[in-house]
């Protein structure tokens, strides 16, 4: 029987069952006596076993079969839910995910699962056995296995012309203070770059839980010979070997190790996977549509929007009643069609959020902290393009909250708090934007520490910083290379992270802010994102003979100013806007467009734009009006053009550049 036609369905449904199992096992950890949760896990495992056996994936079927036996033992009160049992289930799900990912990448889905099968058999028979290490904690042939966060950092570093090295350090046989020598090696490496990962982990090295050798992944601009010579100067280091990690190795590692639940999603328009069973039983009224088909449909509709604008202009010029009536009707129909297509592309942020509870559990366990993640608004919908890109920034922020924000249980108890820290992850609509907030009840941000570290790293001048508000100090967290970490950590504190978050969010047309109250235990990161990126409402303006589009989401209002309203502060033209002094920028001068400058006219039209709480006035020759435009990329060749985010084709066939107000104000 030809199974290839069913492969896509098998992979998609397997991912849904695995995600459901992940969520339910997390729930079982909190409610170990709730048999209905066990029943849900059993149902998913049973379905996955049947599907795997039908498709001929024996390793998948065998592992899910022994999982069924363990779950059946819990249902029949023969087994009790213990931490070892839960850990074994999580490791089993990890193996299943790797096998499904292998199948999705064209592999055979085979994997050595002997260790976990033996452990599950031991649990089933009531014996205790040491659980195998999680995939993120083990190394293959001395090589570190990187998670999504670390892969992102390494890729970004290579793009910025840094080197990424895998360094193996071997101590002498007679070394007495291994932890001290390892610490000195880390100190030496920190002076030459940023440590991404160590195997074993830093905590284990500090406790001397390693033999003679450990591996470190380092981002640096130094040459391998320099690094090797500096390390060999540390006493009792016997041998140092260095291997460069190239971009193609990172891509390969990413393909092999990425979790299926962390893949970019958006192919399923049914909503939440948990609703699938009930809807199927009532007779399914949904279908799966390929992302490629949706993208092609969107591209065709974008062309239609461009032609619609041109037809409206022709109709206005010809002044034909029949043509006007037809064009108006076509405009109404295409507007309705636009709403439908955009809604088809909208997917719930749950597709990103659902991977985080498991991640938080693992990180909290590694750091010896107790953390509860509370998610609200997971049904909030975003354009699929944004969903694809938002995962990495949220991972950065959540790691930051759990590492820097939430304190150890004993410290929380001393402060009169619950030993279990709470991180709130919220999403909600507001106007034409979606807001995502991450808030923790930790110690808050230490203003003095942030400021001192920024001064120490040369990010800000001490004299200028004396008048900084709290908000200005917190903004320093997003400066490139900034970190308040006192020790090297596998979780964060490598000097990369929050600046990458800011850059990614701004590339999506949004922005991120931070607020905190030290002592009262609250840090809040807020991300604002546009609902969609492809078709936007804009204000068309003239500068000389050129037409520019300014996104409406960036505009506060338009105004008409007289020459006498303009003042000069430090050689910069400024205007008074509602009691606030705002810089004035001439588009004609900025883009060197021929024509009279704003200072040669009695009156000028000004568009007041904003980025967060910062504003600027754009002086233009005239305002044309509001129009929906299709955002087209300028391509790689023109990707670095200042203050331009893309281009659009107008009704008369001319090309208009779309202004990037974020870059202008920055």
N, C-alpha and C positions, 0 to 999 in steps of 0.2 A: 504494500500500500504506500503511495506517495505521500510523505508527511510534510514536505517542505512548504506546501500551501498553508499548513496549519501552524508553522513555526512562529510567525509574528504574534498570533493569538496566544500561543502557549507562553511565549516570553512575557507578554503584557499581563496575562492573568497570573502567571507565577509571581511577578513583581508585586501585584496587588495582594496575593495571599501572604507573601513574605512580609510585606509592610504591615498587614493585619496581625500577623504572628508577633512581629516586633512590638507593636502597640499593646497587644493583649498580654505578652509576657511582662512588660513594664507594669501593666495594671495588676497582674497577678502578684508581683513583688510587693505591691502596696496592700493587696487584699488576698492573702494566701489561702483563705478559707472559702473563697467565692468559686463554687464549682461551675457556675455559668461561664466564667472566664476560661476555665480549663476546657469546657465544651467548645467554645469558639476556636481556641488554638487547635484542638483535636480536629475540628471540622476543616480548618484550613490545611492542616498537615495531611488529612485523609484525601482531600481533593487534589492536593499537589502530588501525592503519591500515585493516585490513579492517572493523572495527566502525564506524569513522568514515565510510568510504566507503559502507557499507550504509545508514547513517542519513542520509547526504546532507550531512555536514559536510566540505566540500572543503578548507578551510584546515587542518584537523586532519590530514586524510589526506595532503595535500601535504607538510606539514612532517615527518610520520613517515616518508614515503617517502624524502625526501632523507637523513633520519637513518639509514634502512636502508642507503642506498648507502655512507655513511661507515663504518658498522659492518661492512658486507660487505667494504670495503677493508681493515679491520683483520684480519678473519678470514682473508682471502686474502694477508696479509702485504704488501699494497700500501701500507698506511699504518701509521705507528707511533703509539703513544699518547703525545701530548705534553700539556703543561699547557694550551696554546691549544685543543687538541681537546677536552679535558675541560671547559674553561670553556664552549666552544660547546655541548656536550651539556647542561650544566646550564642554560644560558640557554634552550635549546630546550625542555627539560622545564618551565621556568618558563612559557614561552609556552603550551605544551600545557595546563598546569594552569589558566591564566587562561581559556583557551577552554572547558575543561570546566566551570569555575565559571560562566562566562557562560551556558552551556547550562542548567546547573542552576538558574540564576536566571531562566530563561525567555527568554534571549537566543538569537541565531542562531549563536553560536560563531565569528563572523568576527573576524579580527584581522590587522593589518598585520604580516606576518612576513617582509617582503621582505629586511630587513637580515640576519636570521639565516639565511635560505635562501641569500643570496648568500655569506655566510661559510662555510656548510657546503659549497657548491659549490666555493669556493676551496680549502678543506681537502681535498676529494675530488680536486681536480686538482693538489694539491701546492703551491698558492700560499699565501702568508701574508697575512692581513688582520687589521686591528684588530678584536677582538671587540666587539659592542655591549654597552652597559652593562646590568648586571642591573637588573631592575625596581625594586629597592629603592634604587638609586643615581641613577635619573633623575628629572627633575621634569617635570610637565606644566604648561605655561603659567605657569611660575614657582612652582607650588605643590609643597610637599613631599609625598612619598608615605610614609605612615606604616605601620610594621609593627604586629603584634598588641600588642606590649609598649607601644608609644607610644600606641596607641589606648586601651588599658586605663587608662593614666595620665591621659589627657585626659578620659575619661569620669568617672573617679573625682573629678577636680578639679572638673568642672562640677557634679557631684552635691554637692560641698562648697562650692558658691557661689563658686568661683574663676572668673576669666575666662580664656579661651584665645585668644591673638592670633597671627595670621600677620603678621609684621613684615618689611617690605622696606626695606633700608638701601642707599642709593646714595652712593658717595664722589665727590668732585670729580674732574674730568678730570686735574688737575695734581697729584693726591695721590701723593707719593713713597713713603711708608711705609704701604702698604695694610694689611699684617698688623698693624702697631701700632695703626692707627685701628680696625681690626676688633676687636682685643683690648680696646681701651678701650670700644668699644660693648658687647661681651660683659660687661665689668666693670660697666657701667652697668645693663645688663639684669639681671644676677645680683643686684644690690642691690634690684631691684623684684619679683623672682619667680624662677621656675625655668625654665631653658632645656630644652626637650624635644628639639628637633632643629634642625640648621642645614643649609642647602643653599647652596653645597657643604658637605661635612663640615668639622668643626673642623680636622682634620689638613691638609686642602687649603687652608683659609684661612690657617693658620699658615705654609704654604709659599708663600703669595701666588699660588696656582693658581686665581685667579678674576679676572673682569674688574673692573668698578667696583661691581657689585651683589651682595649676598647676602641670603638670607632666613633668618629665625629664628622658630621657634614658641615662644611664651612663655606660661607659666602664672603669672598674677598677680592681685592684688586691686586693682591700680591702674587708673585710668581711662586710655583711649587718649591723651587730651590730655597727661596727665602724662608718660607714656612717651615720646611724640613730642618734647615740650619738652626732656626730659632728654637724649635722644639727639642732638638738634640742637645741644646745648651742646658736644658733642665736635667738636674741630677737624676740618675737611676733610670733614665729612659734609654732603652737598649736599641730600639729600632722604630723608624717612622716610614710608612709608605703612603704615597699620595696618588690618587687617581682623579682625573678631571671628569666631571659629569657634564655631558653635552645636552643640548636641547632635545635631540632625538631620543636620548635615553629617558628623559623625563616624560616625554609623550608615551613611550612604550610602557614605562612603569605605571603611568596614570591609567592606561588602557587595561593593564593587568590587575591593578589593585583597587580601582574606584568601586565604591559600593553601588550596586544597581539602584538602591533607593535614593542615591545622591546624583543619579543621572539627570540630565535636563529632560523635563517632562512637558506634557502639553498635548499628547496625541489623543487623550481620552476626554471627551466633552460630556461625560455623564455626571460630573460632580464628584462627590466623595466616594471612594471605593466601598466604604461601609454600607452604602445604600444599595449596592449592587444586588445582593441576595433578594432583598424585598422587592426591588423593581423587576428582577428577572421572574420572580414567582408570579407577579401580576401581569406578565407579558411585556417583554422589553420593547420600549419605544425609542431607543437610542441606538446609534451606530457609531463605529469607530471610523474616524477620518484621518488619513495621513497628513502629517504636518506639511509635507511638500505640496499637497493639493490645496491646503488652506493658504499657503504662501503664494501659490500661483493665482488663486482666486483673488487674493488681496492685491497682487501686482496688476492684474487685469482691471480691477476696480479703480485702482489709483490712476490708470490711464483714462478710465471713464470720467473720473473727477476732473482731470485736466481738460478733456474735451467738453465737459459740461460747462466749465468756465469760459471756454472759447465760444461755445454756442450762445451763451448768455450775452457775451459782448457783441457777437454778430447780430443777434436779435435786437439788441438795443440800438445798434447803428442803423439797421434797415427799417426799424419802426413799423414792422408788419404785425398786425393784430393776431392773425392766424399763427404766425411763427412764434410770437410772444406767448400765446396760450399754450402751444405745444411744448415750448421750452420750459415754461413754468411747471407744467404737469410732469415733464421728464425730471425736473429738478426735485420735485416732491417725492417722486418714486425713487430716484437715486439716493435721496437723503434717507428714506426708509430702508433701502437696500444697504446703505452704509452702516446704519445702526445694527442691522442683522449680522452683517459680516464682522463688524467689530466685536459684537457679542459672542460670535462663534469663536473668535480668537481669545476671548477672556477665559482664564482658568483660575480656580481658587488658589490662594496662597498656601492652602493646606498642602499642596503638592511639594512645597519647599519646607513648610513647618514640620511636616510629619517625620522628618529624619532627625529632628533636634532632640526629642526626649531621650532617645538611645545615646546620642552623643554626649548630652549633659550627664547622664548616668555614668558613662565611662570616665569622663573627665573628673567628676566629683570623687569617684572611687580612687583615681590615680592621685588626687591632691589631698585625700583624707578629709574631704568636706561633705556635709549633708546639704543637698540642694534639691529644691522642688521647682520644676518648670511649669508655669501656668500659662496656657495659650488661650487667647480669646480672639474672635473675629477671623478664624481660619477659613471661613466661607467667603471672605472678601475676595473679589476677583480683580485680576490684573491682566494686561496684555501678555500673551505668551512670550513675546520678545523680552519683556521686562522680567518675567518669571525666570527665564533662562539665565539671566545675568545677576539676579539678586541673591542667589544662594551664598556665594563666597563672602560678600560683605557681612551678611548676617552671621555666618560662621565666625568671622573675625570678632564681631561685637559680642557674641555670646561667650566666646573663649575669654575675651577681655573681662567680661562681667564675672565669670566664675573664678578667674585667676586673681584679678586685681580687686574686684568688688566684694565678693562674699568672703567673710573671714572664716577662720577655722572654728569648729564647734566650741572649743574651750574659750576662745576670745569672745564669741557671741554670748556665751553664758555669763562671762564677766561683765559684759555691757548690758545685761538684763534682757537680752533678746532670746528668741527661740533658737535652739541649736541648729535647726534646719533653715537655711537661707532660701529665699524665694526670688526667682527671676520671672518677671511678667513679660510675655511676648504678645503684643497686641497689634491688630491691623484693623483699619476702618477707612471708609470713604469720607471725603469732605470736599464738596464741590467737584472739580474736575481732576482731583488728585487722590492718591491713596497714601495714608500715613501708616508707617510701621514703627512701633516703639518698643524699646528694650529697657526695662527698668528693674533694678535689683535693690534689695533692702540691706545692702552691705554697709561698709564704713563711709561711703561717699568719697569724693575726690579731695585730696589734700592740696589746697591752693598753693601753700608755701612750697611744698615739695615739687609740684609741677613747675612753678616759676623758677625755683633754684636750678632744677635740671635743665630747663630751657636756656637759662643764662649760661650754665656750665657748658652746654653744647653749642653756644654761639647762635642760637635761634633768635634770641631777643636781647636787646641792650638793657642793662640794669637800670639806668637812669630813666629810659622810656617806660619801663615796666612798672615803675612806682605808682603811676596813675591808672593802671589797668583795672577794669571792672572784673568781677568773677567770670562773666561770659567771655571776655577777651582772654583771660587766663586759660579757661577750659578749651578755647579754640586752639591753643598751642598743642593740645594732644594730637591734632591732625597734621602737625608739621612733619616734614619728611625726616626720618631717622630718630624721631622722638621716642623715648621709653623711660618709664619710672621704675622699671624692674631693678631690684637690688641684686638679684642672682640670676644666673642663666637658667632658663626653664624650657622644657619641651612644649609647654602650653603657649606662652607668650613672652614678651620682654626681650624680643630680638631687635627692637628698633624698627620693625616693619609691621605694618598692620593697619593702623587707623588712617595713615595717609593714603594707603591703597583703597581703603573703604571710601574715603572722600572722593578720590579720583574716579572710582567706578560709579558711584552714585551720580556725580556731576555729568559723567559721560552719558547717563541715561536721562538727562534733563531734570534731575532732582537735586536735592541738597540734604545734608545731614547736620544736625545741631546736637549739642550736649548741654545738660544742666545738672546740677548736683547741690546737695545740702550736706556738708560735712558734719558728722556727729549724729544727725538725725537719721542717717542711714538711707540715702537715696541717690542713685545715679540714673539719669534718664537720657538715652540716645534716641533721637527722633529722626526718621527718614521720611522725606516727602518725595513722592514719585508721580509722574504723569500717568493717566490711565492708559494711554496708547502713544506710540511713537511715530506712526506712519502718516496719519492724516491729522493735521493740527489747525486750530483756528488762529488767524494771525491778523495783524494790522499792516497794510501795505503803505509804505511811505516813499517819498521822492527825495533824493539827494542829488542835485544837479540833474543830469539826464538819466540817472540810474534809479531803478526801483528795488527796494529792500523790503523784506518781510520780518516783522517782529512778533514772536509768539505772544498771544493774548495772555497766557498764564504768567508772563513776566511783567505785564504792563499794569501800573496802578491807575494812571489816568493821562489824558493829554491836556496841554495848556498852550496858551498864546502869550508870549512874553515880549516886553519892550526892551530896547537896547539899554534903557536906564535901569532895568531890573537886574542887570548882570553886574556882579562885583568880582574882584580879583583877589584871591587869597593864595599867597606863595606862588604867584605866576599862574595859578589855575583858575579859569573862569568858574564861578559858582552862582547859584540862584537860591533864593529863599522859597522853599516849598513847605507851606503850612507850618512855619516856625522852625523848620529844620534846614540847615545849609546843605545843599546838594551839588556835587560837581556837575558841570555842563560839558558835554562832549559833542563836537560837531561831526556828523557822519561824513560830510563832504571832505573835511580835513583828514579825518581818520583813514578813509579809503582813497584819499587823493583824487576825488572826483572833480573835474573842471566845473567852474561856475562861481557865482558870488558867494563869499563866506558869510557866516551868520553875523559877523561884526560889521558887514557892509549894508545890512538891512535894518529898517526901523523896528520891524516885528519878526519874530521867528516862531514857528510851531515847535513845540517841545513834547516829547514822549517820556514820561517818568517811568523808569523801569526799576525792578527790585531783584535782589538776590539775598534771601534770608531777610535780615533786618537792615541791609545796606541798599542805598538807592543811588541812581544817577539820572540826569536829564540828557536825552538825545536830541540835539537840535537838528531839524530836518527842514527841507524847503517847502514841503506840503504833505498833507495827509490824504491818501487815496480812499481808504475805507477798509472795512473788515472783510475777510475772505477765508474760506477753508482751502488749505493748500496741501499738496502731497510733498512730504519731506523726502528728498532724494540725496543720497550720499555723494560727496564730491570725488570719492575714490581715493586710493592710496596715494596717488601722485600729488593731490592737493589736500591731503589730510591735515597738514600742519598750518593751513591758512588761519591767521589770527582772527578771532571773534566771529567766525563763520561756521555754523554747524551743518550746513547743507545748502541745497538749492531747490527751486521749484520752477515749473513751467506755467506761465500765466496764460490768460485767455487769448492774448494777442500773439502767443507763440514765443514771447520773450522769456529769457531766464532771469529769475530774481534770486538773489542770495538771501539766506535766512540767517539772521543775526543770533549769535550766542551771547545773550545778556550776561550769563555767569562770567564768561571770559572778559567781557567789557568792564564789568564792575571790579573784577579782581585786579 
